[in-house]
Amino acid sequence: MKPKIGEKEVSPNVFFSVWHEFSSDFKDSWKKENKLILQERVKEAEEVCRQKKGKSLYKVKPRHDSG
C-alpha cells in the first residue's frame, strides 16, 4: 500500500478501511468453507449410521419347540 501523492505515510483511516474490506471478505469465505466442511461431515456421519443400521448388532436364535 502506497501513500497518496503528497503524503509521507498511509493514513490509519485508509489502512483500516482496506483492512476492514479484507477481513469482511475473509470472514465470509471462512464461514462458507466451514459450512461446506460441516455438510460433508454430516453426510459421512449419516452414511456410517445407515451402514451400522443395516448390520444387525445382535443375533436372534430360533425358538425351540420344547421351550
Contacts in CASP RR format, 6 or more apart in sequence:
PFRMAT RR
TARGET T0000
AUTHOR 0000-0000-0000
METHOD contacts of the structure
MODEL  1
MKPKIGEKEVSPNVFFSVWHEFSSDFKDSWKKENKLILQERVKEAEEVCR
QKKGKSLYKVKPRHDSG
1 10 0 8 1.000
1 14 0 8 1.000
1 15 0 8 1.000
1 18 0 8 1.000
2 10 0 8 1.000
3 9 0 8 1.000
3 10 0 8 1.000
3 11 0 8 1.000
4 10 0 8 1.000
4 14 0 8 1.000
END
